[in-house]
Amino acid sequence: MGGKYRITGDKYPRMRPHRRRGRLAVVVVACGAVLGVAGWGTLQLIDVFTGGGRTAAAAGSACAEKTAGANRTKVGTGASASPASSAAGAVPRPAQITVNVFNATTRSGLAKTTADELKKRGFRIGEVGNAAKQYDKKVTGAGLLLGPASSLNTSLPVLAAQFTAAERRTDAARAGTAVDLIIGNGFKALTSQADATKALTALSAPRPTASTKKGC
């Protein structure tokens, strides 16, 4: 029977429409799209667990080479050639500091007893006696630490750890490396040795430098 219907079966003929090939084509295309998306996702996962690690390692290696090159350039130009100058946060030890102790009060004996205590704590003692006229009986606070300009970030902070109540000053015209401890009217005692040791430890701790920052 021709036309829209055709005969199928051996014993009981029945009528049915022709299969639509267009529907089959759509199913095939959809399956292909699903397989393509699944494959792409798999490749992305592989890249995350393998390629990403290699990329990070390569970036770290490049950063290390760049930093090393910069350090070599600095040494070559003489910007930081000595170990002492490159030590971050380096401060002198008490044994390397000479302290002159002067009494600017009306109480006798303070200069000697203070000098003796500083000596026990490891400092070198220079002159001991009454303060000069410009300071005698004119220091109203606990005391005054006075040193050359070069002592601002070196010996003065170390001495200040022993006498935290004192005022700090520098004199650009002053020669030498010794620092003065001038006892004022408000003086009671030096900082306790335990607290002074903690302060010295904090001063000696390494400080962050540009090379410790993240990134290249």
Protein Blocks (a to p, Z undefined) as FASTA:
>chain_A
ZZjbccedjklgcddddddfklmmmmmmmmmmmmmmmmmmmmmmmmmmmmmmmmmmmmmm
mmmmmmmmmmmmmmmnopambfklmmghiacdfklpccddddfbfbehklmmmmmmmmmn
opacfddddddfklgopafblbdcdddfklmmmmmmmmmmmmmmbccdddfkbgcjbdcd
dddfklfbdcdfklmmmmmmmmmpccddfklpgcZZ
